[in-house]
């Protein structure tokens, strides 16, 4: 998490990643189990040292809100996003780099067996249903742990599919589900190149070969695929879905399921269709939307992959997840003005309208929530948003699109003392 400009207190020594003794200092502290202090706040905030190719400093679980908003380790309280509703039950932090996720969907379809009805008269307990994470929540978790809900000016021009794939895969290696690393059942296509098409195809087929394995009592195995949606078209039998960077490996969805998909994700699907109808002139548009398709797939036959479950997430051109298309104007303006901010993710929360649409991190010692109100919001969402705005203390920034069609002036940027200024980890 640390970058050039950050400062830490390690064994009484004030030091940062730009110092020539940084790695040697971390190595000694790591060997002795010492927790450095992040100096973004007076008195410091404990962090921990992890070893990858090099030694790095990362925040401890449940301490993100203790850091200064300008600190790369800062994260709002879980209750201020959809993560708070699933943390501790569907998402369990076993350690700083180890997360267990309990999913609501299986990773294989088992051959059905007849159930013997129980005798209700002999029931001696009631089971409390446990929260489980669905496909949308899992994708939001990956995006958040990969820091794609966060933006700093130094990220400009450094996010592309290679970078997105790299950091999503890294995040998946820290997540375990059903006893296996998520990375073992996740496929994200690598950037496609016609010159390397043969090798790319070979590596993809090797990765997806787990779908061809057969086990006793298992009808078929499932794996997760994440990619940018390119085509969603009807055929004589079903629907054909093509993801960017794997054009030679279409996925298929049964017609009834595909029609339900278009209704459930009507907002995202309609935005995708309208943008696609003018795709050529918008391909170079820096404000165009992106659409991340995540699906559980299985092999119906060799080289014929069908979709079992799917979700669709809309993102800005800078790969920041969006809940509604109208958030795009705010996010693009924040990026244009070189502001530091993050986007609270809804996961699967039913009260997502109560979360800020964005949070500014460069307005002083406290973050500033940014809220959007539109006349097209459903009544229950409008009520939740209004109630949340009234509760905010101190008051945040509100854009009522009905009374102010143009984006109002944003809260002013406040400079920070040199000792507290930190640039976020830059995706690279």
VOGU-3710 file (C-alpha; in Angstrom, 3 decimals, decimal comma):
1> xxxxxxxxxx> 0,000/0,000/0,000  2,901/2,375/0,655  4,365/4,676/-1,998  6,964/7,381/-2,342  6,075/10,255/0,023  4,620/8,110/2,827  6,480/8,070/6,147  6,574/5,427/8,883  8,178/5,029/12,280  10,151/1,749/12,310
11> xxxxxxxxxx> 12,198/0,886/15,395  12,448/4,569/16,293  13,542/5,529/12,762  11,391/7,854/10,635  11,639/6,431/7,130  9,728/6,062/3,853  9,797/3,976/0,655  12,028/6,539/-1,064  14,828/5,946/1,454  17,775/3,763/0,355
21> xxxxxxxxxx> 17,554/1,819/3,652  13,810/1,131/3,323  13,961/-2,566/2,372  16,716/-3,407/4,852  14,800/-1,662/7,651  11,602/-3,532/6,837  13,445/-6,840/6,633  14,831/-6,420/10,175  11,453/-5,327/11,565  9,713/-8,223/9,801
31> xxxxxxxxxx> 12,142/-10,737/11,306  11,383/-9,403/14,815  7,596/-9,145/14,322  7,590/-5,361/14,747  4,584/-3,288/13,653  5,623/0,096/12,200  3,545/3,232/12,757  2,046/5,113/9,814  2,658/8,812/10,486  -0,397/10,116/8,632
41> xxxxxxxxxx> -1,936/10,948/12,038  -0,442/12,422/15,185  0,757/9,531/17,361  0,835/7,163/14,391  -1,406/4,290/13,264  -0,085/0,683/13,529  0,473/-1,125/10,222  2,101/-4,441/9,379  4,849/-5,690/7,067  4,184/-8,283/4,369
51> xxxxxxxxxx> 6,727/-10,078/2,197  6,164/-10,521/-1,529  8,949/-9,991/-4,037  9,861/-7,151/-1,691  8,796/-6,103/1,785  5,742/-3,834/1,805  3,712/-2,030/4,452  -0,065/-2,605/4,619  -2,868/-1,532/6,924  -4,179/-3,815/9,638
61> xxxxxxxxxx> -7,785/-5,082/9,366  -10,496/-2,724/10,690  -8,080/0,226/10,987  -8,704/1,941/7,639  -10,845/4,698/9,186  -8,071/5,501/11,704  -5,813/6,792/8,912  -5,890/10,308/7,486  -8,093/10,671/4,368  -5,008/11,516/2,283
71> xxxxxxxxxx> -3,288/8,308/3,401  -3,316/5,372/0,952  -4,288/3,125/3,885  -7,464/5,122/4,552  -10,784/3,303/4,133  -14,203/4,412/5,469  -15,869/2,349/8,156  -17,447/-0,804/6,660  -20,884/0,480/7,712  -20,508/3,297/5,161
81> xxxxxxxxxx> -20,649/0,857/2,240  -22,315/-2,465/1,454  -19,308/-4,295/2,911  -20,565/-3,615/6,437  -23,613/-5,850/5,944  -21,571/-8,919/4,993  -18,319/-8,411/6,942  -17,900/-10,984/9,685  -20,497/-13,335/8,243  -20,166/-13,693/4,456
91> xxxxxxxxxx> -16,741/-12,013/4,360  -14,432/-13,052/7,201  -11,012/-11,457/7,598  -8,721/-14,235/8,824  -5,684/-11,949/8,595  -4,397/-8,854/6,787  -3,958/-10,805/3,539  -6,365/-13,684/4,108  -10,110/-13,390/3,572  -12,637/-16,198/3,674
101> xxxxxxxxxx> -15,761/-15,697/1,572  -18,939/-17,704/2,005  -20,758/-17,763/-1,312  -24,458/-18,217/-1,916  -23,766/-20,188/-5,107  -21,965/-23,521/-5,581  -18,861/-24,158/-7,648  -20,302/-27,419/-8,996  -23,746/-28,815/-9,749  -24,305/-32,157/-8,080
111> xxxxxxxxxx> -26,522/-34,921/-9,362  -29,774/-34,655/-7,418  -30,705/-37,240/-4,814  -34,185/-37,765/-3,423  -34,685/-36,201/0,002  -36,397/-38,141/2,756  -38,952/-35,832/4,421  -38,202/-35,269/8,081  -40,754/-35,738/10,863  -41,814/-32,207/11,823
121> xxxxxxxxxx> -43,005/-33,452/15,202  -39,409/-34,329/16,077  -37,870/-30,930/15,236  -35,734/-29,776/18,149  -34,009/-26,664/16,740  -34,408/-23,742/14,384  -31,529/-22,839/12,065  -30,755/-19,140/11,647  -29,986/-18,382/7,966  -26,463/-17,046/7,421
131> xxxxxxxxxx> -25,503/-14,265/5,067  -23,815/-15,401/1,892  -22,129/-13,374/-0,827  -23,625/-13,389/-4,305  -21,890/-12,839/-7,611  -22,316/-9,042/-7,588  -20,966/-8,831/-4,034  -17,967/-10,991/-4,928  -17,113/-8,787/-7,904  -17,399/-5,660/-5,742
141> xxxxxxxxxx> -15,133/-7,282/-3,144  -12,503/-7,986/-5,790  -12,730/-4,450/-7,182  -12,420/-2,954/-3,708  -9,482/-5,118/-2,606  -7,795/-4,261/-5,926  -8,338/-0,526/-5,139  -10,449/0,200/-8,215  -12,966/2,052/-6,041  -10,266/4,639/-5,310
151> xxxxxxxxxx> -8,786/7,433/-7,457  -5,685/9,583/-7,127  -4,358/11,909/-9,851  -1,243/9,780/-10,361  -3,486/6,965/-11,627  -4,344/8,984/-14,742  -3,427/7,023/-17,871  -2,246/3,983/-15,876  -5,414/1,877/-15,913  -5,941/-0,495/-18,822
161> xxxxxxxxxx> -7,059/-4,114/-19,170  -3,568/-5,449/-18,427  -3,519/-3,508/-15,132  -7,140/-4,366/-14,253  -6,506/-8,069/-14,812  -3,228/-8,019/-12,874  -4,728/-6,449/-9,746  -7,975/-8,438/-9,796  -5,963/-11,668/-9,974  -3,735/-10,466/-7,125
171> xxxxxxxxxx> -6,828/-9,734/-5,028  -8,271/-13,173/-5,818  -5,159/-14,856/-4,385  -5,971/-13,349/-0,983  -9,526/-14,758/-0,997  -10,454/-18,321/-0,073  -13,856/-19,875/-0,665  -15,125/-23,407/-0,180  -11,657/-24,475/0,911  -9,781/-23,297/-2,202
181> xxxxxxxxxx> -8,158/-20,010/-3,277  -10,557/-18,020/-5,439  -7,756/-17,678/-8,001  -7,997/-21,444/-8,647  -11,544/-21,133/-10,016  -11,270/-17,702/-11,645  -10,411/-16,925/-15,256  -9,761/-13,401/-16,525  -8,706/-13,239/-20,189  -5,324/-11,740/-20,868
191> xxxxxxxxxx> -5,050/-8,817/-23,311  -5,709/-10,190/-26,776  -3,119/-9,831/-29,510  -3,548/-11,332/-33,018  0,180/-12,039/-33,148  0,006/-14,125/-29,957  -3,447/-15,604/-30,568  -2,248/-19,223/-30,685  -0,395/-19,036/-27,354  -3,211/-17,066/-25,718
201> xxxxxxxxxx> -5,706/-19,711/-26,820  -3,491/-22,500/-25,498  -3,175/-20,831/-22,081  -6,911/-20,152/-21,913  -7,803/-23,750/-22,778  -5,375/-24,970/-20,136  -6,935/-22,716/-17,501  -10,482/-23,717/-18,449  -9,678/-27,437/-18,610  -10,966/-27,830/-15,032
211> xxxxxxxxxx> -14,469/-27,619/-16,538  -13,839/-30,914/-18,359  -12,977/-32,906/-15,236  -15,637/-35,290/-13,984  -16,194/-36,479/-10,426  -18,615/-38,933/-8,878  -22,026/-37,385/-8,116  -21,003/-34,126/-9,880  -23,050/-33,182/-12,931  -20,660/-30,425/-13,995
221> xxxxxxxxxx> -18,050/-28,103/-12,532  -18,273/-24,326/-12,561  -15,686/-21,578/-12,823  -15,808/-17,799/-12,661  -15,079/-15,679/-15,715  -14,668/-11,885/-15,624  -14,354/-9,758/-18,747  -15,510/-6,603/-20,457  -18,798/-7,126/-22,298  -18,498/-6,784/-26,089
231> xxxxxxxxxx> -21,493/-8,650/-27,541  -24,857/-9,854/-26,199  -26,866/-11,144/-29,147  -29,678/-13,597/-29,778  -29,170/-16,705/-31,915  -31,683/-19,230/-33,275  -31,292/-21,271/-30,073  -30,023/-19,046/-27,277  -27,946/-15,922/-26,569  -24,316/-15,443/-27,495
241> xxxxxxxxxx> -22,073/-13,412/-25,167  -18,635/-12,278/-26,300  -16,130/-10,738/-23,925  -13,461/-8,344/-25,081  -10,029/-10,026/-25,224  -11,516/-13,499/-25,827  -13,418/-12,990/-29,116  -12,780/-16,552/-30,260  -14,396/-18,099/-27,171  -18,047/-17,004/-26,944
251> xxxxxxxxxx> -20,234/-17,936/-24,001  -23,875/-18,960/-24,327  -26,937/-18,383/-22,176  -30,308/-20,071/-22,426  -32,897/-17,728/-23,936  -35,215/-17,477/-20,918  -32,301/-16,803/-18,584  -30,926/-14,144/-20,954  -34,289/-12,374/-21,099  -34,398/-12,335/-17,285
261> xxxxxxxxxx> -30,849/-11,017/-17,252  -31,857/-8,048/-19,427  -34,714/-7,234/-17,051  -32,738/-7,592/-13,821  -29,901/-5,432/-15,185  -32,121/-3,138/-17,228  -30,206/0,017/-16,227  -26,775/-1,389/-17,101  -27,979/-3,265/-20,180  -29,788/-0,267/-21,674
271> xxxxxxxxxx> -26,738/1,943/-21,098  -24,555/-0,680/-22,808  -26,923/-0,991/-25,780  -27,165/2,773/-26,294  -23,398/3,212/-26,092  -22,773/0,232/-28,371  -25,079/1,690/-31,031  -22,567/4,548/-31,302  -19,507/2,495/-30,392  -17,179/3,746/-33,119
281> xxxxxxxxxx> -17,376/7,451/-32,223  -17,201/6,687/-28,483  -14,274/4,247/-28,488  -11,846/7,161/-28,025  -14,210/9,138/-25,761  -12,574/9,454/-22,304  -16,015/9,601/-20,665  -17,429/6,381/-22,144  -18,779/3,737/-19,797  -17,367/0,246/-19,345
291> xxxxxxxxxx> -19,336/-2,894/-18,505  -17,765/-5,737/-16,557  -19,477/-9,090/-17,088  -18,968/-11,745/-14,402  -20,363/-15,241/-14,855  -20,284/-18,786/-13,548  -19,796/-21,006/-16,578  -19,791/-24,744/-17,297  -18,842/-26,915/-20,265  -21,824/-28,386/-22,088
301> xxxxxxxxxx> -19,433/-30,058/-24,502  -15,854/-29,500/-25,593  -15,408/-25,842/-26,604  -19,048/-25,059/-25,775  -19,401/-23,036/-22,575  -22,744/-22,082/-21,072  -23,552/-19,521/-18,389  -25,091/-20,733/-15,144  -25,223/-17,401/-13,253  -24,211/-13,882/-14,330
311> xxxxxxxxxx> -24,007/-10,279/-13,188  -23,113/-6,990/-14,863  -21,285/-4,038/-13,282  -21,050/-0,608/-14,899  -17,812/1,370/-14,558  -16,453/4,744/-15,592  -13,804/5,021/-18,287  -11,252/5,030/-15,441  -12,575/1,676/-14,148  -14,408/3,069/-11,109
321> xxxxxxxxxx> -17,607/1,065/-10,372  -20,872/2,982/-10,801  -24,360/2,242/-9,499  -26,189/4,534/-11,943  -25,245/6,230/-15,241  -25,832/9,698/-13,749  -22,842/9,165/-11,424  -20,607/9,286/-14,474  -20,747/13,097/-14,699  -19,605/13,497/-11,104
331> xxxxxxxxxx> -16,835/10,887/-11,343  -15,516/12,283/-14,631  -15,447/15,824/-13,198  -13,573/14,643/-10,098  -11,003/12,956/-12,336  -10,763/16,039/-14,588  -10,110/18,285/-11,577  -7,372/15,960/-10,246  -9,264/15,266/-7,022  -8,590/12,405/-4,618
341> xxxxxxxxxx> -11,703/10,352/-3,869  -13,218/6,915/-3,463  -16,509/5,342/-4,461  -18,367/3,404/-1,723  -19,529/0,106/-3,225  -23,009/-1,251/-2,558  -22,162/-4,965/-2,740  -25,709/-6,373/-2,395  -27,117/-3,897/0,095  -30,794/-2,994/-0,201
351> xxxxxxxxxx> -30,046/0,383/1,372  -27,394/1,338/-1,167  -29,040/4,707/-1,868  -28,043/5,799/1,656  -24,334/5,559/0,823  -22,565/8,617/-0,626  -22,108/8,543/-4,397  -18,463/9,446/-3,798  -16,233/10,596/-0,938  -13,607/13,326/-1,324
361> xxxxxxxxxx> -10,312/12,609/0,450  -8,581/15,954/-0,106  -10,712/18,368/1,930  -8,820/18,424/5,207  -8,637/16,173/8,249  -12,026/14,614/7,499  -13,446/13,190/4,290  -16,381/14,918/2,517  -19,339/12,813/1,281  -20,826/13,693/-2,120
371> xxxxxxxxxx> -24,495/12,845/-2,777  -26,620/13,010/-5,920  -30,420/13,336/-5,879  -32,420/12,829/-9,066  -36,198/13,026/-9,721  -36,031/9,589/-11,364  -35,080/7,836/-8,106  -37,640/5,378/-6,730  -39,562/6,694/-3,722  -37,888/4,358/-1,257
381> xxxxxxxxxx> -34,423/5,238/-2,589  -35,176/8,957/-2,439  -36,373/8,594/1,151  -33,221/6,657/2,110  -30,980/9,240/0,409  -32,754/12,202/2,051  -32,536/10,575/5,495  -28,827/9,833/5,027  -28,105/13,416/3,934  -29,857/14,784/7,032
391> xxxxxxxxxx> -27,757/12,518/9,278  -24,409/13,555/7,813  -22,380/15,577/10,282  -20,763/17,741/9,212  -22,999/18,246/6,190  -21,616/17,079/2,869  -22,107/18,209/-0,726  -25,434/17,534/-2,468  -26,295/17,804/-6,153  -30,078/17,925/-6,711
401> xxxxxxxxxx> -30,341/17,391/-10,454  -33,925/18,649/-10,532  -33,096/22,113/-9,189  -29,513/22,303/-10,509  -29,111/20,545/-13,900  -25,454/21,612/-14,042  -22,898/20,176/-11,653  -22,444/22,592/-8,703  -19,006/23,717/-7,564  -17,211/20,984/-5,664
411> xxxxxxxxxx> -15,905/21,461/-2,104  -12,520/23,216/-2,278  -9,321/21,249/-2,058  -7,431/21,897/1,183  -3,677/21,513/1,243  -2,162/19,246/3,866  1,111/19,545/5,816  3,981/17,957/3,904  4,298/15,225/6,555  0,763/13,992/5,917
421> xxxxxxxx> 0,717/14,140/2,124  0,750/10,663/0,621  0,116/9,438/-2,876  -1,926/6,256/-3,200  -0,545/3,081/-4,653  -0,446/3,669/-8,385  -1,754/0,821/-10,494  0,976/-0,354/-12,774
//
